[in-house]
């Protein structure tokens, strides 16, 4: 009964007060380029290393694709196997194999919806959000109840800052197939809107649908739940949830990072170092290297901190320009480069987190009026994120809005006092400075 009530009111909760979505970019590419036939087949049927249940299942589907190459569904089955392997191993490089399988299936049947769905997952993995959005719309014209089509359209719209479309597509997915994926999307969308109560109800429903046959999906959902508690400063609650994720998938990188965040917020530097280092070894990311550097800094190990921060910059320049730009702005390094990176990011991506990072880069560059406008956009949904509140408060102080600035910074620290090691320290310094009387008074 509760599940039906929440499901029926998803759009009301999300759309009230939201600004109209921006128009989609014109002439967006509908798909990634088609791989040559021999290459796509070889990539799809590439040798699978390992003997896990995921690996063995993938090998079985590959054998079927070899024996039935004229069946589009046999290629799709292998593609889905590669998706599971990518998720289980936390290695997005396997999406190259997914694309090979999708290309083979589409050669057999150019309008085959399951193959188009696979390709939409590749586009999302490659951060080609506008192309993923356009392809998802193609899928839904052929199959309006496509669960993956609606999920991809929701996720791509979210990354583009098209929140109404994201909510509508999440609702369509919910209507077609309520379950863990749909409830998880609803949880995150409601959290973005500032409705933490509904977000927790949705994530609870998602976890009720966990399945021992798919432990990675359960672990990921536990991580999403843990982050909600961490964002609210409930570190013990978050730690327990991240530990449950690790029970489902031992050494799961996302859960290790979550547990490391808790340790860092509690000042437990060695525990944080161990978790971040283990996660980074398995799945190197800009943000994990950044957090590892923070943990080393907390332990006064300046040389290892320097190395971790250098790794964050190296990884960012290689592929994740958005997180690199936020890192540079957060550490007050090379503000002009951070602004340039985010201006490029804004040409293909949108939403409150892009607005917030851009606002913070502009603040570091001393462009306070522009920063104020971007920060207001970042707060437009009412998201309960301490980093967003801190940035808005610091920018308000710089613009001379002392009372508003202090209010926002105090709110950030009350919500999540350990939201970011250097950010929280800077927040307290700004509050102390704002409390001092002006010279001559």
N, C-alpha and C positions, 0 to 999 in steps of 0.2 A: 504493500500500500504506500509506504513512504517512497519507494523507488518511483512509482507512477506519478506521485504528486510532484516530486522534484523534476522528473523528466518533462512533465507537461508545462513547467514554468521556467524552463531554462532560458528561453528568449526574453521573457519579461525581466528576469534578473539581469541579463547581460545588456540589453539594448536600451534600457531606460537611461537617458541622459548622455548617450554616446553621440559624438559628432558624426555627420554623414561620412561614409567612406570616400577616400579619394578615388578618382577614376583610374582604371587600369592603364598601364602603359600601352601605347598603340603598337600594332604590328609585332606583338611578342612572338618569339619562336615557340612553336607548338611542341617541339621535342628536341632531344639531342640528335646529333648527326648519326646516321646509320653506319655501323661498322661494316667493312667488307665481309662477304659471306664466309670465306675461309677463316678470317680472323675472329669473327663473332662466335663461330662454332668452336674453335680452339679455346677461346677464353671461357666459354660456357662449360666445356668439358675438361677444363684444366685439372691436373692432378690434385686431389684433395689430401692434405696432410692431416693425420690424426685418426684416432679410432673412437672418438666420442660418439654418442647416439646421434648427435647432429651430423657428424662427418659420415657415419655409416648410412644414414638416411639420404644424404646428398649423393653418395656414391651409387645408391640404388636408383635414384631418379636419373642420374647421368647414364647409367646402363640402359634404362628404358629409352632415354632420348637417342642413344646410339642405335638401338634396335628399331625405333619407330620415329625416324627423323621427319616424316611427313605429318606428324601429329603435333599441332601447336601446343596442346596441353602438356605434352611430355617436356618441351623446352621450358614452359612456364613452371612446371614442378621443380625442375632443376634451379630455375631462377629463385623460386621461393626458398629452396634449400640454401642458396648462397646468402639470401637475406638473413636467414636464421643464423648462419655461420658468422656473418658480419656482426650481428647483434650479440651473439654469445661470446665472441672473441674481442668485442669492442674494437674491431678493425674495419673502418669504413672503406678501406681499399678493396674489399671483396665486392663492393658495388660495381666495380668494373666487370666482374663476372656476371653480376645480375644483368647488366646492360647487354652483355653478349648473349645471354639466354633470351632476353626480351627481343633483341634484334632477330634472332633465329625464328622465334615464334611469329613475329610480324611478317617475316618473309613467307612463311607458310600461310598465314591468314592475316592480311594487313589491317583488318578491322577487329581483331580478336581483343575483346575488352580486358581479360586477365593479363595479356601481354602489355597493353597500354598502362594498366595499373602498375605493373612492375617498373615500367619506364618512368612513371610519375615518382616512384620512390627513389629512383636514381637521380632525377632532377632535384628532389628535395635534399638528398645527401650532398649533391654538388652545389647547393645554395643557389640554384637557378630558380628562384621563387616565382618570378613572373611566368616563366615557361611552364613550371609545374602547375601554376594556377590555370593557365590556358589549356593545358593537356587534361587536367581534372575536369574542366568544363566540357571538353570533348567527350570524355568518358561518360559523364552524367547525361549528356544528350542521348547517348546510346543505351545507358543503363542507369536510370535515375536513382535506383536504390543501391548503387555500388557503395559498399562500405569503405573500400580503399579510396574510391573517387571522392566521396564526401569528406573522408578524413584528410586526404591530401589537400583538397580545396580549403578546408578549415585551417590546416597548418600553414599552407602557403599564404593564405590571406592574413593570418596572424603575423607572419614575418614581414608582410608588406604594409602592416598597419591598417588593414581593412577589417576592423573588428566586427562590424555588423555582419559582413559576409562570413567571417570565421565562426560567429555564433550560429548563424543560420545553417551553415554546413554541419556544424557539430550537432545541431538539433536534428538535421536530416539523418545523420549517421545514427543518432540515438533512436530515432523512430524506426529505422531499418533494422538495426541490430544492437539493442542495448547490451552493454558488456564492459569489460575492463577498459578497452581503448576509448569508447565513447564517454564513459564516466570520468576517465582521467582527463580527457580534453575539457569536459565540462568543469571539472575541479579547477584546472588552471585558468580557464577563462573567467570563472567567477572570482578567483583569487586576484586576477588582474583588475577586476572591477572593484576590488576592495571588500567584497563580500566573503570574508574568511569563514564565516559559519557555514554558508552553503558549499564553499570549496571543500571544507572538511567532510561534510555529508557526502559529497560526490566521491571524494577519494576513498571514503569508507566503503561506499557501494562498489567502487572499482576493486578494492581488495577482497571484498566478499566473493568476487568472481575469479579469484586467482586459481590457477590450475597447476598441479604438480607436473603435468606433462609439458608445461611451458614455464620453467622456473625463471628464465631471464625476464619475461614480461612481468612476473610477479615482483622480482627484485627491482626492476625499474620503477614500478608503481610505488613500492615501499620508499624508494629514494625520493620520488615526487612528494610523498606524504611527509617524509622527514624534513624536506626543505621548507615546507609550510610551517612546521614547528620551529625550525631554526630561524626562519624569518621573523617569528614572533618572540625570539629570545628564549624559547623553552628548550634549553640545551640538553637537559636530561631526557626529555621526551623525544627530541630529535635523535639523540644518541641511541636510544632503545630501538627506534624504528630503523635507523641505518644498520644496526646490528642484526635486526631481523632480515633485512635485505641480504646481508652477508651469509645468513643461514641458508637462504635459498640458493645463492650463487657465491660460493667462497671466493674471496679476493676480487669481488666485482668492483671494477675501477670507480664507477660513479658513487657506490656506497662508501668506498674508502675515502674518496674526496669529501663526501658529506660528513663522515666521522672525523676526518681531519679538520674540517671547518669548526666542528664542535670543540675539539681539543685546542685549536688556535684561539677560539673565543674564550676558553677557560684558562688560557695562559699555559697550557701543557705542550711545550714546544717539542719535546722528543716524541711524544705520541703523534703529534701532527706531522712531524718530519717522516716518521715511519709510514704513515698512511699515504701521504702525498707522494713520497718516493716510490712506493709500491705501485700506486695508480699510474704514475708518470712512466714507470718502466714498461707497464703493459700497454698504455694508451697515451702517448705524448700529446699534451694539449697546452696551449698558451696559458690558460687560466690555472691549470694545475702547476705548471712551472712557476707562475707568479705566486701562488699560494705557498709552494715549497720554499721560495725565496723569503717570503714573510716568516715562515716557521723558523728558518735558519737565522733570520734577523732577530727574532724573539729570543733565540738561544745564544745570541751574540757571536754567531759564527759568520763573520762578515765575508770571508772568502767564498764559502759555499753559497751564501746568499747572492753574492755577485754572479756566480756561475749560473745559478737558477734563473736569475733575472735576465742574464744574457741568453739563456736557452729560450725564455719566453719571447724575447725579441726575435731570435732566429726563427722560431716556429711561426711567429706572427707574420714575418716578412715572407715566409714561404707559402702561407695559405690562409691565415685568419687575421685579416687586416682590421676587422672590427674590434676584436679583443685586444689586439696590439695597440690600437688607438686609445682604448679605454685604459689600458695599462700605462701608457705614456702619460696620459692626462692625470691619472690617479697618483702616479709617482712624480708628477710635475717635471717631466722630461720632454724636451723638444715639443713644445706646445704647437708650434706652427705645423710640424709634421702630423701631429694628431688631428688638427683641424683639416688638413688636406686629405688624410685618409678617410675621415668621416664624411667629408663632402662627397668623396667618390662613393662611399657606401650608400649615402642617401639617394644616389641615382638609381639604385636597384633594390633598395630595401627601406622599410619604414617602421613606424611603431614607436612606442614610448621609450624603449631602451635605446634605440638609435637617437631619439630626440635628447634623452638624458646624457648620453655620452658626448653628443655634439655640444650640448650646453656646457658640459664640464670642460671640454677642450677649448671652447670660446672663452670661458672664465679664466683658464690658465693663460690664454693669449691676451688677456686684458680687455676683451671685447664684451663688456658687461651688459650693454643694452641688448645685443643679439643673444647673449647667454640667457638673459631674463626671459625672452620670448620663447626660446627653445625649451627652457626649463618648465615654463607654464604648460607647454604641450606635453611634456613628459609626465606631468601630474594630472592630466585631464581625466583619467579613468578613476582616480582615487586609489591607486595601487598602494598597498601597505608594504612598501619596501624602504628600509632605512637608508639605503644608499641614495635613492631618489630624493628622499626628504632632506638628507644632509646636503646634497648638491644644491637643491633649491634654496635651502637656508643660507648656505655660504654665498650663493649668487645674490640673494636678497640683501645680505649684509654689505656686499660690495656695491650694490646699487643704492645704498643709504637707507634701506628699509630695515632698520635695526630690530624693531619689535617683531616683525614677521620673521626675520632671519633667525633670531634667537628661539622663537616658538618652534620653527621647523626643525632646527638642530636638536633642541631638547626632545622633540617628538621622536626624531630618529634614534637618539641614544636610549630613550625609554623603551622604544619598540624592540631594538636589537643592539645592545651596547657593544657587541663584538662583530658588527656587520662587515667590517674591513679593518685590518690592523692599523694601517697608516691613516685610513679615512677616519676612524673613530678617534685616534689621537689628535688629528687635525681638527676634528669637530670640537673637542674639549678645549683646544688652544683658542679656537675662534670664539667660543663662548666666554672664556676668561678675558680675552681682549675686548669683547663687546661689553663686558661688565665694568671695564675701567672707565672712569670719568675722563672727558677730554682735557688736554692740557690747558691750564688757565681757568678752569671751572672750579 
